């Protein structure tokens, strides 16, 4: 299964509507690099090696 297929299946299985990408290497400029960083983050999350992220951006009403 490709990284893209894995991410799509994971999102479908978990009811995820959108994913924000924060690549570990901010100079990465390829889609494959961004997908690889997302895959690594998801694997770590599923294995219990992640911490909660609090988004400091508040939606305006």
Residue pairs with C-beta under 8 A, 6 or more apart in sequence:
1 9
3 32
3 35
3 36
3 38
3 39
4 35
6 39
6 42
7 19
7 35
7 38
7 39
7 42
10 16
10 42
11 17
11 19
19 38
21 34
21 37
21 38
22 37
22 41
23 33
23 34
23 37
24 37
24 40
25 33
25 37
28 34
28 37
41 50
44 50
